[in-house]
């Protein structure tokens, strides 16, 4: 009977152990800044390389990437102020401009929520409860014999 309980416990805990490290995500509404880049005729600069510089360090690009198919660049600013963006297509047409990020939008993002700490604690509590129940069951079984 103990072997069956141990096997059931191992099978119950195996999916949790196989999960490995948890990767979290967070959507912060109103925190990201979006910038659309397009030609004078309205056609977007799709999939074009860009560089973005923060006002806190204008020497090193803060972010590099490519615009999406609609010409959008998205970033989460860590400080308010004038951000420099540079986008140039293969033909040499492009944009080198300063974009103002308001103080309400710039700032460090919030840290992980309480779930980051509570999930492992809840897991430990469940495991402790399972072992306590098995221990109590074993003692009760031993008292009857």
N, CA, C and O atoms as a GROMACS GRO file, in nm:
protein
  580
    1UNK      N    1   0.082  -0.120   0.000
    1UNK     CA    2   0.000   0.000   0.000
    1UNK      C    3   0.086   0.127   0.000
    1UNK      O    4   0.054   0.226  -0.065
    2UNK      N    5   0.196   0.121   0.074
    2UNK     CA    6   0.285   0.237   0.079
    2UNK      C    7   0.349   0.258  -0.058
    2UNK      O    8   0.369   0.372  -0.101
    3UNK      N    9   0.382   0.150  -0.125
    3UNK     CA   10   0.440   0.164  -0.259
    3UNK      C   11   0.342   0.229  -0.355
    3UNK      O   12   0.381   0.312  -0.437
    4UNK      N   13   0.215   0.194  -0.344
    4UNK     CA   14   0.113   0.255  -0.431
    4UNK      C   15   0.099   0.403  -0.401
    4UNK      O   16   0.084   0.484  -0.493
    5UNK      N   17   0.103   0.439  -0.272
    5UNK     CA   18   0.094   0.581  -0.235
    5UNK      C   19   0.216   0.658  -0.284
    5UNK      O   20   0.203   0.770  -0.332
    6UNK      N   21   0.334   0.597  -0.271
    6UNK     CA   22   0.456   0.663  -0.318
    6UNK      C   23   0.454   0.679  -0.470
    6UNK      O   24   0.496   0.782  -0.522
    7UNK      N   25   0.406   0.578  -0.540
    7UNK     CA   26   0.396   0.586  -0.686
    7UNK      C   27   0.297   0.695  -0.727
    7UNK      O   28   0.323   0.772  -0.819
    8UNK      N   29   0.183   0.702  -0.659
    8UNK     CA   30   0.083   0.805  -0.689
    8UNK      C   31   0.139   0.944  -0.662
    8UNK      O   32   0.116   1.037  -0.739
    9UNK      N   33   0.214   0.958  -0.552
    9UNK     CA   34   0.275   1.086  -0.520
    9UNK      C   35   0.379   1.125  -0.625
    9UNK      O   36   0.384   1.240  -0.668
   10UNK      N   37   0.461   1.030  -0.668
   10UNK     CA   38   0.562   1.058  -0.770
   10UNK      C   39   0.498   1.099  -0.902
   10UNK      O   40   0.544   1.192  -0.968
   11UNK      N   41   0.392   1.031  -0.940
   11UNK     CA   42   0.322   1.066  -1.064
   11UNK      C   43   0.254   1.202  -1.054
   11UNK      O   44   0.247   1.275  -1.153
   12UNK      N   45   0.206   1.236  -0.936
   12UNK     CA   46   0.140   1.366  -0.919
   12UNK      C   47   0.240   1.481  -0.925
   12UNK      O   48   0.208   1.589  -0.974
   13UNK      N   49   0.362   1.457  -0.875
   13UNK     CA   50   0.462   1.564  -0.871
   13UNK      C   51   0.548   1.571  -0.997
   13UNK      O   52   0.614   1.672  -1.019
   14UNK      N   53   0.548   1.469  -1.080
   14UNK     CA   54   0.633   1.466  -1.200
   14UNK      C   55   0.605   1.581  -1.297
   14UNK      O   56   0.701   1.640  -1.346
   15UNK      N   57   0.479   1.616  -1.328
   15UNK     CA   58   0.458   1.727  -1.421
   15UNK      C   59   0.514   1.859  -1.369
   15UNK      O   60   0.563   1.940  -1.448
   16UNK      N   61   0.507   1.882  -1.240
   16UNK     CA   62   0.562   2.006  -1.183
   16UNK      C   63   0.712   2.012  -1.196
   16UNK      O   64   0.768   2.118  -1.224
   17UNK      N   65   0.779   1.899  -1.176
   17UNK     CA   66   0.925   1.896  -1.186
   17UNK      C   67   0.969   1.909  -1.331
   17UNK      O   68   1.074   1.968  -1.358
   18UNK      N   69   0.892   1.857  -1.424
   18UNK     CA   70   0.928   1.863  -1.565
   18UNK      C   71   0.912   2.002  -1.623
   18UNK      O   72   0.968   2.033  -1.728
   19UNK      N   73   0.835   2.087  -1.556
   19UNK     CA   74   0.808   2.220  -1.607
   19UNK      C   75   0.933   2.306  -1.608
   19UNK      O   76   0.944   2.396  -1.692
   20UNK      N   77   1.027   2.284  -1.518
   20UNK     CA   78   1.151   2.360  -1.517
   20UNK      C   79   1.131   2.502  -1.468
   20UNK      O   80   1.056   2.526  -1.373
   21UNK      N   81   1.198   2.596  -1.532
   21UNK     CA   82   1.192   2.736  -1.491
   21UNK      C   83   1.070   2.803  -1.551
   21UNK      O   84   1.037   2.782  -1.668
   22UNK      N   85   1.006   2.883  -1.472
   22UNK     CA   86   0.885   2.952  -1.517
   22UNK      C   87   0.924   3.083  -1.584
   22UNK      O   88   1.009   3.156  -1.534
   23UNK      N   89   0.862   3.113  -1.695
   23UNK     CA   90   0.881   3.240  -1.765
   23UNK      C   91   0.752   3.317  -1.752
   23UNK      O   92   0.645   3.268  -1.790
   24UNK      N   93   0.760   3.437  -1.700
   24UNK     CA   94   0.642   3.519  -1.676
   24UNK      C   95   0.632   3.629  -1.780
   24UNK      O   96   0.730   3.662  -1.846
   25UNK      N   97   0.515   3.685  -1.793
   25UNK     CA   98   0.497   3.802  -1.879
   25UNK      C   99   0.400   3.897  -1.811
   25UNK      O  100   0.324   3.858  -1.723
   26UNK      N  101   0.405   4.020  -1.854
   26UNK     CA  102   0.321   4.122  -1.793
   26UNK      C  103   0.285   4.224  -1.901
   26UNK      O  104   0.371   4.269  -1.977
   27UNK      N  105   0.159   4.261  -1.906
   27UNK     CA  106   0.114   4.364  -1.997
   27UNK      C  107   0.085   4.488  -1.914
   27UNK      O  108  -0.004   4.486  -1.828
   28UNK      N  109   0.159   4.595  -1.938
   28UNK     CA  110   0.141   4.719  -1.863
   28UNK      C  111   0.070   4.819  -1.953
   28UNK      O  112   0.136   4.886  -2.033
   29UNK      N  113  -0.062   4.831  -1.943
   29UNK     CA  114  -0.135   4.922  -2.031
   29UNK      C  115  -0.092   5.067  -2.011
   29UNK      O  116  -0.078   5.114  -1.898
   30UNK      N  117  -0.072   5.135  -2.122
   30UNK     CA  118  -0.036   5.276  -2.117
   30UNK      C  119   0.109   5.302  -2.084
   30UNK      O  120   0.148   5.418  -2.071
   31UNK      N  121   0.190   5.199  -2.069
   31UNK     CA  122   0.329   5.218  -2.029
   31UNK      C  123   0.423   5.221  -2.149
   31UNK      O  124   0.528   5.286  -2.144
   32UNK      N  125   0.388   5.151  -2.256
   32UNK     CA  126   0.474   5.146  -2.374
   32UNK      C  127   0.451   5.269  -2.462
   32UNK      O  128   0.343   5.328  -2.464
   33UNK      N  129   0.555   5.305  -2.534
   33UNK     CA  130   0.545   5.415  -2.630
   33UNK      C  131   0.548   5.355  -2.770
   33UNK      O  132   0.628   5.265  -2.798
   34UNK      N  133   0.463   5.404  -2.856
   34UNK     CA  134   0.458   5.357  -2.993
   34UNK      C  135   0.485   5.471  -3.089
   34UNK      O  136   0.440   5.584  -3.066
   35UNK      N  137   0.557   5.442  -3.194
   35UNK     CA  138   0.593   5.543  -3.293
   35UNK      C  139   0.576   5.480  -3.430
   35UNK      O  140   0.634   5.375  -3.458
   36UNK      N  141   0.496   5.542  -3.515
   36UNK     CA  142   0.474   5.491  -3.651
   36UNK      C  143   0.557   5.573  -3.747
   36UNK      O  144   0.555   5.696  -3.743
   37UNK      N  145   0.631   5.505  -3.835
   37UNK     CA  146   0.719   5.570  -3.932
   37UNK      C  147   0.666   5.539  -4.071
   37UNK      O  148   0.646   5.423  -4.106
   38UNK      N  149   0.643   5.645  -4.152
   38UNK     CA  150   0.586   5.624  -4.285
   38UNK      C  151   0.633   5.734  -4.380
   38UNK      O  152   0.679   5.840  -4.337
   39UNK      N  153   0.621   5.705  -4.511
   39UNK     CA  154   0.657   5.802  -4.614
   39UNK      C  155   0.547   5.907  -4.625
   39UNK      O  156   0.441   5.894  -4.564
   40UNK      N  157   0.574   6.012  -4.702
   40UNK     CA  158   0.478   6.121  -4.719
   40UNK      C  159   0.347   6.074  -4.782
   40UNK      O  160   0.242   6.133  -4.758
   41UNK      N  161   0.352   5.968  -4.863
   41UNK     CA  162   0.229   5.918  -4.926
   41UNK      C  163   0.151   5.823  -4.836
   41UNK      O  164   0.048   5.770  -4.876
   42UNK      N  165   0.199   5.800  -4.714
   42UNK     CA  166   0.130   5.715  -4.618
   42UNK      C  167   0.180   5.572  -4.612
   42UNK      O  168   0.140   5.496  -4.524
   43UNK      N  169   0.267   5.534  -4.705
   43UNK     CA  170   0.320   5.397  -4.705
   43UNK      C  171   0.417   5.380  -4.588
   43UNK      O  172   0.506   5.463  -4.570
   44UNK      N  173   0.401   5.274  -4.509
   44UNK     CA  174   0.488   5.256  -4.392
   44UNK      C  175   0.629   5.214  -4.431
   44UNK      O  176   0.649   5.149  -4.534
   45UNK      N  177   0.726   5.249  -4.349
   45UNK     CA  178   0.862   5.199  -4.364
   45UNK      C  179   0.863   5.061  -4.298
   45UNK      O  180   0.904   5.047  -4.183
   46UNK      N  181   0.818   4.961  -4.371
   46UNK     CA  182   0.802   4.826  -4.316
   46UNK      C  183   0.936   4.754  -4.309
   46UNK      O  184   1.015   4.759  -4.402
   47UNK      N  185   0.959   4.688  -4.198
   47UNK     CA  186   1.076   4.603  -4.175
   47UNK      C  187   1.209   4.676  -4.195
   47UNK      O  188   1.305   4.617  -4.243
   48UNK      N  189   1.213   4.802  -4.158
   48UNK     CA  190   1.336   4.880  -4.172
   48UNK      C  191   1.409   4.886  -4.038
   48UNK      O  192   1.347   4.893  -3.932
   49UNK      N  193   1.542   4.883  -4.044
   49UNK     CA  194   1.623   4.889  -3.922
   49UNK      C  195   1.610   5.027  -3.857
   49UNK      O  196   1.601   5.128  -3.926
   50UNK      N  197   1.609   5.027  -3.725
   50UNK     CA  198   1.604   5.154  -3.651
   50UNK      C  199   1.696   5.146  -3.530
   50UNK      O  200   1.734   5.038  -3.485
   51UNK      N  201   1.731   5.264  -3.480
   51UNK     CA  202   1.806   5.277  -3.355
   51UNK      C  203   1.736   5.381  -3.270
   51UNK      O  204   1.681   5.478  -3.322
   52UNK      N  205   1.738   5.360  -3.140
   52UNK     CA  206   1.669   5.447  -3.045
   52UNK      C  207   1.766   5.481  -2.933
   52UNK      O  208   1.828   5.392  -2.875
   53UNK      N  209   1.779   5.611  -2.901
   53UNK     CA  210   1.869   5.655  -2.796
   53UNK      C  211   1.790   5.717  -2.682
   53UNK      O  212   1.697   5.794  -2.704
   54UNK      N  213   1.829   5.683  -2.560
   54UNK     CA  214   1.765   5.736  -2.440
   54UNK      C  215   1.824   5.873  -2.406
   54UNK      O  216   1.940   5.899  -2.437
   55UNK      N  217   1.745   5.961  -2.344
   55UNK     CA  218   1.801   6.089  -2.301
   55UNK      C  219   1.906   6.072  -2.191
   55UNK      O  220   1.990   6.161  -2.172
   56UNK      N  221   1.904   5.961  -2.120
   56UNK     CA  222   2.002   5.941  -2.012
   56UNK      C  223   2.140   5.903  -2.064
   56UNK      O  224   2.239   5.926  -1.994
   57UNK      N  225   2.151   5.846  -2.185
   57UNK     CA  226   2.280   5.811  -2.244
   57UNK      C  227   2.270   5.821  -2.396
   57UNK      O  228   2.241   5.722  -2.462
   58UNK      N  229   2.294   5.940  -2.451
   58UNK     CA  230   2.279   5.959  -2.596
   58UNK      C  231   2.393   5.901  -2.680
   58UNK      O  232   2.388   5.910  -2.803
   59UNK      N  233   2.495   5.842  -2.618
   59UNK     CA  234   2.608   5.790  -2.695
   59UNK      C  235   2.585   5.647  -2.745
   59UNK      O  236   2.631   5.612  -2.854
   60UNK      N  237   2.515   5.567  -2.667
   60UNK     CA  238   2.495   5.426  -2.700
   60UNK      C  239   2.347   5.402  -2.729
   60UNK      O  240   2.262   5.444  -2.651
   61UNK      N  241   2.314   5.336  -2.840
   61UNK     CA  242   2.172   5.308  -2.868
   61UNK      C  243   2.110   5.226  -2.755
   61UNK      O  244   2.166   5.126  -2.711
   62UNK      N  245   1.993   5.270  -2.711
   62UNK     CA  246   1.920   5.202  -2.603
   62UNK      C  247   1.848   5.080  -2.657
   62UNK      O  248   1.832   4.980  -2.587
   63UNK      N  249   1.805   5.089  -2.783
   63UNK     CA  250   1.734   4.977  -2.846
   63UNK      C  251   1.761   4.981  -2.995
   63UNK      O  252   1.766   5.087  -3.056
   64UNK      N  253   1.780   4.862  -3.053
   64UNK     CA  254   1.794   4.847  -3.198
   64UNK      C  255   1.694   4.743  -3.242
   64UNK      O  256   1.660   4.652  -3.166
   65UNK      N  257   1.646   4.757  -3.364
   65UNK     CA  258   1.553   4.657  -3.413
   65UNK      C  259   1.504   4.690  -3.552
   65UNK      O  260   1.569   4.764  -3.627
   66UNK      N  261   1.389   4.635  -3.586
   66UNK     CA  262   1.324   4.661  -3.715
   66UNK      C  263   1.180   4.700  -3.689
   66UNK      O  264   1.116   4.652  -3.596
   67UNK      N  265   1.130   4.787  -3.774
   67UNK     CA  266   0.989   4.823  -3.765
   67UNK      C  267   0.906   4.702  -3.804
   67UNK      O  268   0.956   4.611  -3.870
   68UNK      N  269   0.780   4.700  -3.763
   68UNK     CA  270   0.694   4.589  -3.806
   68UNK      C  271   0.639   4.619  -3.945
   68UNK      O  272   0.678   4.718  -4.007
   69UNK      N  273   0.550   4.535  -3.994
   69UNK     CA  274   0.502   4.553  -4.132
   69UNK      C  275   0.420   4.679  -4.150
   69UNK      O  276   0.403   4.726  -4.263
   70UNK      N  277   0.368   4.736  -4.041
   70UNK     CA  278   0.291   4.860  -4.050
   70UNK      C  279   0.378   4.982  -4.018
   70UNK      O  280   0.326   5.094  -4.011
   71UNK      N  281   0.509   4.962  -3.998
   71UNK     CA  282   0.599   5.074  -3.972
   71UNK      C  283   0.606   5.116  -3.826
   71UNK      O  284   0.653   5.226  -3.797
   72UNK      N  285   0.561   5.033  -3.734
   72UNK     CA  286   0.558   5.069  -3.592
   72UNK      C  287   0.686   5.028  -3.520
   72UNK      O  288   0.746   4.925  -3.548
   73UNK      N  289   0.726   5.115  -3.427
   73UNK     CA  290   0.834   5.088  -3.333
   73UNK      C  291   0.770   5.098  -3.195
   73UNK      O  292   0.700   5.196  -3.166
   74UNK      N  293   0.793   5.001  -3.111
   74UNK     CA  294   0.739   5.005  -2.975
   74UNK      C  295   0.854   4.990  -2.876
   74UNK      O  296   0.945   4.909  -2.896
   75UNK      N  297   0.847   5.067  -2.767
   75UNK     CA  298   0.948   5.056  -2.663
   75UNK      C  299   0.888   5.099  -2.530
   75UNK      O  300   0.788   5.172  -2.527
   76UNK      N  301   0.949   5.054  -2.423
   76UNK     CA  302   0.905   5.092  -2.288
   76UNK      C  303   1.013   5.183  -2.231
   76UNK      O  304   1.118   5.135  -2.188
   77UNK      N  305   0.988   5.314  -2.229
   77UNK     CA  306   1.090   5.408  -2.184
   77UNK      C  307   1.116   5.397  -2.033
   77UNK      O  308   1.023   5.378  -1.955
   78UNK      N  309   1.243   5.409  -1.995
   78UNK     CA  310   1.277   5.404  -1.853
   78UNK      C  311   1.290   5.544  -1.792
   78UNK      O  312   1.290   5.559  -1.670
   79UNK      N  313   1.302   5.645  -1.877
   79UNK     CA  314   1.308   5.784  -1.829
   79UNK      C  315   1.227   5.872  -1.924
   79UNK      O  316   1.220   5.845  -2.044
   80UNK      N  317   1.165   5.977  -1.870
   80UNK     CA  318   1.097   6.072  -1.959
   80UNK      C  319   1.199   6.163  -2.026
   80UNK      O  320   1.314   6.172  -1.983
   81UNK      N  321   1.156   6.230  -2.132
   81UNK     CA  322   1.243   6.325  -2.199
   81UNK      C  323   1.243   6.306  -2.349
   81UNK      O  324   1.155   6.241  -2.406
   82UNK      N  325   1.345   6.365  -2.414
   82UNK     CA  326   1.356   6.361  -2.559
   82UNK      C  327   1.436   6.238  -2.602
   82UNK      O  328   1.557   6.230  -2.576
   83UNK      N  329   1.371   6.145  -2.667
   83UNK     CA  330   1.433   6.023  -2.718
   83UNK      C  331   1.463   6.044  -2.866
   83UNK      O  332   1.380   6.096  -2.940
   84UNK      N  333   1.581   6.003  -2.909
   84UNK     CA  334   1.619   6.016  -3.049
   84UNK      C  335   1.592   5.884  -3.121
   84UNK      O  336   1.631   5.777  -3.073
   85UNK      N  337   1.526   5.892  -3.236
   85UNK     CA  338   1.499   5.774  -3.316
   85UNK      C  339   1.553   5.798  -3.457
   85UNK      O  340   1.538   5.906  -3.513
   86UNK      N  341   1.616   5.694  -3.512
   86UNK     CA  342   1.673   5.703  -3.646
   86UNK      C  343   1.632   5.579  -3.724
   86UNK      O  344   1.661   5.466  -3.684
   87UNK      N  345   1.564   5.602  -3.837
   87UNK     CA  346   1.521   5.494  -3.926
   87UNK      C  347   1.562   5.534  -4.067
   87UNK      O  348   1.529   5.644  -4.113
   88UNK      N  349   1.633   5.447  -4.136
   88UNK     CA  350   1.677   5.476  -4.273
   88UNK      C  351   1.652   5.352  -4.358
   88UNK      O  352   1.691   5.242  -4.320
   89UNK      N  353   1.587   5.371  -4.475
   89UNK     CA  354   1.563   5.257  -4.564
   89UNK      C  355   1.684   5.235  -4.655
   89UNK      O  356   1.780   5.312  -4.650
   90UNK      N  357   1.678   5.133  -4.738
   90UNK     CA  358   1.791   5.098  -4.826
   90UNK      C  359   1.820   5.207  -4.928
   90UNK      O  360   1.934   5.219  -4.973
   91UNK      N  361   1.721   5.286  -4.965
   91UNK     CA  362   1.740   5.393  -5.063
   91UNK      C  363   1.794   5.522  -5.003
   91UNK      O  364   1.814   5.619  -5.074
   92UNK      N  365   1.817   5.523  -4.872
   92UNK     CA  366   1.870   5.642  -4.807
   92UNK      C  367   1.764   5.734  -4.751
   92UNK      O  368   1.797   5.832  -4.684
   93UNK      N  369   1.636   5.706  -4.776
   93UNK     CA  370   1.529   5.787  -4.719
   93UNK      C  371   1.511   5.745  -4.573
   93UNK      O  372   1.523   5.627  -4.540
   94UNK      N  373   1.483   5.841  -4.489
   94UNK     CA  374   1.465   5.803  -4.349
   94UNK      C  375   1.429   5.918  -4.260
   94UNK      O  376   1.392   6.026  -4.305
   95UNK      N  377   1.441   5.892  -4.133
   95UNK     CA  378   1.400   5.984  -4.029
   95UNK      C  379   1.506   5.984  -3.921
   95UNK      O  380   1.555   5.878  -3.881
   96UNK      N  381   1.542   6.102  -3.874
   96UNK     CA  382   1.628   6.119  -3.758
   96UNK      C  383   1.563   6.229  -3.676
   96UNK      O  384   1.581   6.347  -3.705
   97UNK      N  385   1.487   6.190  -3.574
   97UNK     CA  386   1.405   6.288  -3.503
   97UNK      C  387   1.410   6.265  -3.353
   97UNK      O  388   1.452   6.159  -3.305
   98UNK      N  389   1.365   6.365  -3.280
   98UNK     CA  390   1.352   6.358  -3.134
   98UNK      C  391   1.204   6.337  -3.102
   98UNK      O  392   1.117   6.404  -3.158
   99UNK      N  393   1.176   6.245  -3.012
   99UNK     CA  394   1.040   6.213  -2.971
   99UNK      C  395   1.029   6.240  -2.822
   99UNK      O  396   1.109   6.189  -2.743
  100UNK      N  397   0.931   6.320  -2.783
  100UNK     CA  398   0.912   6.352  -2.641
  100UNK      C  399   0.831   6.243  -2.571
  100UNK      O  400   0.722   6.208  -2.616
  101UNK      N  401   0.885   6.191  -2.464
  101UNK     CA  402   0.814   6.093  -2.380
  101UNK      C  403   0.774   6.166  -2.252
  101UNK      O  404   0.861   6.213  -2.179
  102UNK      N  405   0.643   6.175  -2.224
  102UNK     CA  406   0.598   6.246  -2.104
  102UNK      C  407   0.639   6.174  -1.976
  102UNK      O  408   0.667   6.054  -1.976
  103UNK      N  409   0.643   6.249  -1.866
  103UNK     CA  410   0.684   6.194  -1.737
  103UNK      C  411   0.592   6.082  -1.691
  103UNK      O  412   0.637   5.990  -1.622
  104UNK      N  413   0.464   6.088  -1.728
  104UNK     CA  414   0.370   5.983  -1.686
  104UNK      C  415   0.403   5.850  -1.752
  104UNK      O  416   0.366   5.745  -1.700
  105UNK      N  417   0.470   5.853  -1.867
  105UNK     CA  418   0.500   5.730  -1.940
  105UNK      C  419   0.638   5.676  -1.907
  105UNK      O  420   0.657   5.554  -1.904
  106UNK      N  421   0.734   5.762  -1.884
  106UNK     CA  422   0.870   5.717  -1.855
  106UNK      C  423   0.884   5.678  -1.710
  106UNK      O  424   0.823   5.740  -1.622
  107UNK      N  425   0.962   5.579  -1.683
  107UNK     CA  426   0.985   5.533  -1.547
  107UNK      C  427   1.008   5.383  -1.548
  107UNK      O  428   0.965   5.314  -1.641
  108UNK      N  429   1.075   5.334  -1.447
  108UNK     CA  430   1.103   5.190  -1.447
  108UNK      C  431   0.976   5.109  -1.435
  108UNK      O  432   0.885   5.148  -1.361
  109UNK      N  433   0.966   4.997  -1.506
  109UNK     CA  434   0.848   4.913  -1.495
  109UNK      C  435   0.840   4.849  -1.358
  109UNK      O  436   0.941   4.830  -1.290
  110UNK      N  437   0.718   4.815  -1.318
  110UNK     CA  438   0.697   4.751  -1.189
  110UNK      C  439   0.760   4.613  -1.189
  110UNK      O  440   0.769   4.548  -1.294
  111UNK      N  441   0.803   4.569  -1.073
  111UNK     CA  442   0.864   4.438  -1.059
  111UNK      C  443   0.760   4.328  -1.070
  111UNK      O  444   0.642   4.355  -1.090
  112UNK      N  445   0.804   4.204  -1.056
  112UNK     CA  446   0.709   4.094  -1.065
  112UNK      C  447   0.607   4.102  -0.952
  112UNK      O  448   0.637   4.151  -0.844
  113UNK      N  449   0.489   4.054  -0.979
  113UNK     CA  450   0.382   4.059  -0.881
  113UNK      C  451   0.404   3.961  -0.768
  113UNK      O  452   0.505   3.891  -0.762
  114UNK      N  453   0.307   3.956  -0.677
  114UNK     CA  454   0.316   3.869  -0.561
  114UNK      C  455   0.316   3.723  -0.601
  114UNK      O  456   0.367   3.638  -0.528
  115UNK      N  457   0.259   3.691  -0.718
  115UNK     CA  458   0.255   3.553  -0.764
  115UNK      C  459   0.393   3.492  -0.779
  115UNK      O  460   0.410   3.371  -0.766
  116UNK      N  461   0.492   3.574  -0.808
  116UNK     CA  462   0.629   3.527  -0.824
  116UNK      C  463   0.680   3.462  -0.696
  116UNK      O  464   0.754   3.364  -0.702
  117UNK      N  465   0.641   3.516  -0.580
  117UNK     CA  466   0.684   3.464  -0.451
  117UNK      C  467   0.584   3.362  -0.398
  117UNK      O  468   0.624   3.263  -0.336
  118UNK      N  469   0.456   3.385  -0.420
  118UNK     CA  470   0.354   3.300  -0.361
  118UNK      C  471   0.345   3.162  -0.426
  118UNK      O  472   0.313   3.066  -0.357
  119UNK      N  473   0.372   3.150  -0.553
  119UNK     CA  474   0.362   3.020  -0.619
  119UNK      C  475   0.457   2.916  -0.559
  119UNK      O  476   0.413   2.806  -0.528
  120UNK      N  477   0.586   2.948  -0.541
  120UNK     CA  478   0.674   2.848  -0.478
  120UNK      C  479   0.632   2.816  -0.335
  120UNK      O  480   0.639   2.701  -0.292
  121UNK      N  481   0.588   2.918  -0.260
  121UNK     CA  482   0.544   2.893  -0.123
  121UNK      C  483   0.422   2.803  -0.120
  121UNK      O  484   0.412   2.714  -0.036
  122UNK      N  485   0.330   2.825  -0.212
  122UNK     CA  486   0.212   2.740  -0.220
  122UNK      C  487   0.251   2.597  -0.256
  122UNK      O  488   0.195   2.502  -0.201
  123UNK      N  489   0.345   2.580  -0.345
  123UNK     CA  490   0.393   2.447  -0.381
  123UNK      C  491   0.455   2.374  -0.263
  123UNK      O  492   0.428   2.256  -0.242
  124UNK      N  493   0.536   2.445  -0.185
  124UNK     CA  494   0.597   2.385  -0.066
  124UNK      C  495   0.489   2.348   0.035
  124UNK      O  496   0.497   2.242   0.098
  125UNK      N  497   0.388   2.434   0.052
  125UNK     CA  498   0.279   2.405   0.146
  125UNK      C  499   0.201   2.281   0.103
  125UNK      O  500   0.163   2.200   0.188
  126UNK      N  501   0.175   2.266  -0.026
  126UNK     CA  502   0.102   2.148  -0.074
  126UNK      C  503   0.183   2.022  -0.052
  126UNK      O  504   0.129   1.920  -0.007
  127UNK      N  505   0.312   2.027  -0.081
  127UNK     CA  506   0.398   1.910  -0.059
  127UNK      C  507   0.403   1.874   0.089
  127UNK      O  508   0.395   1.757   0.125
  128UNK      N  509   0.416   1.975   0.176
  128UNK     CA  510   0.418   1.950   0.321
  128UNK      C  511   0.286   1.889   0.366
  128UNK      O  512   0.285   1.799   0.451
  129UNK      N  513   0.174   1.936   0.312
  129UNK     CA  514   0.043   1.882   0.351
  129UNK      C  515   0.030   1.736   0.307
  129UNK      O  516  -0.026   1.655   0.380
  130UNK      N  517   0.081   1.704   0.189
  130UNK     CA  518   0.076   1.565   0.142
  130UNK      C  519   0.157   1.474   0.233
  130UNK      O  520   0.111   1.366   0.272
  131UNK      N  521   0.279   1.517   0.267
  131UNK     CA  522   0.361   1.434   0.355
  131UNK      C  523   0.303   1.426   0.496
  131UNK      O  524   0.313   1.321   0.559
  132UNK      N  525   0.242   1.532   0.545
  132UNK     CA  526   0.177   1.528   0.677
  132UNK      C  527   0.061   1.429   0.676
  132UNK      O  528   0.042   1.355   0.772
  133UNK      N  529  -0.016   1.429   0.568
  133UNK     CA  530  -0.129   1.336   0.558
  133UNK      C  531  -0.078   1.192   0.551
  133UNK      O  532  -0.135   1.104   0.615
  134UNK      N  533   0.028   1.167   0.475
  134UNK     CA  534   0.085   1.032   0.468
  134UNK      C  535   0.140   0.988   0.603
  134UNK      O  536   0.124   0.873   0.642
  135UNK      N  537   0.206   1.079   0.674
  135UNK     CA  538   0.260   1.048   0.806
  135UNK      C  539   0.148   1.016   0.904
  135UNK      O  540   0.157   0.918   0.979
  136UNK      N  541   0.042   1.096   0.904
  136UNK     CA  542  -0.072   1.071   0.993
  136UNK      C  543  -0.140   0.940   0.959
  136UNK      O  544  -0.179   0.865   1.048
  137UNK      N  545  -0.153   0.910   0.832
  137UNK     CA  546  -0.215   0.784   0.790
  137UNK      C  547  -0.130   0.665   0.834
  137UNK      O  548  -0.183   0.564   0.880
  138UNK      N  549   0.002   0.678   0.820
  138UNK     CA  550   0.092   0.571   0.860
  138UNK      C  551   0.088   0.549   1.012
  138UNK      O  552   0.090   0.435   1.057
  139UNK      N  553   0.082   0.657   1.090
  139UNK     CA  554   0.073   0.643   1.237
  139UNK      C  555  -0.057   0.577   1.277
  139UNK      O  556  -0.060   0.491   1.365
  140UNK      N  557  -0.166   0.619   1.211
  140UNK     CA  558  -0.296   0.562   1.244
  140UNK      C  559  -0.299   0.413   1.208
  140UNK      O  560  -0.354   0.332   1.282
  141UNK      N  561  -0.240   0.379   1.096
  141UNK     CA  562  -0.234   0.239   1.054
  141UNK      C  563  -0.149   0.159   1.153
  141UNK      O  564  -0.183   0.045   1.185
  142UNK      N  565  -0.039   0.216   1.202
  142UNK     CA  566   0.047   0.150   1.299
  142UNK      C  567  -0.020   0.134   1.435
  142UNK      O  568   0.006   0.036   1.505
  143UNK      N  569  -0.107   0.228   1.473
  143UNK     CA  570  -0.177   0.221   1.601
  143UNK      C  571  -0.279   0.109   1.601
  143UNK      O  572  -0.306   0.051   1.706
  144UNK      N  573  -0.338   0.077   1.487
  144UNK     CA  574  -0.437  -0.030   1.477
  144UNK      C  575  -0.374  -0.168   1.486
  144UNK      O  576  -0.438  -0.262   1.532
  145UNK      N  577  -0.250  -0.181   1.443
  145UNK     CA  578  -0.186  -0.314   1.439
  145UNK      C  579  -0.151  -0.366   1.576
  145UNK      O  580  -0.096  -0.475   1.588
   0.00000   0.00000   0.00000
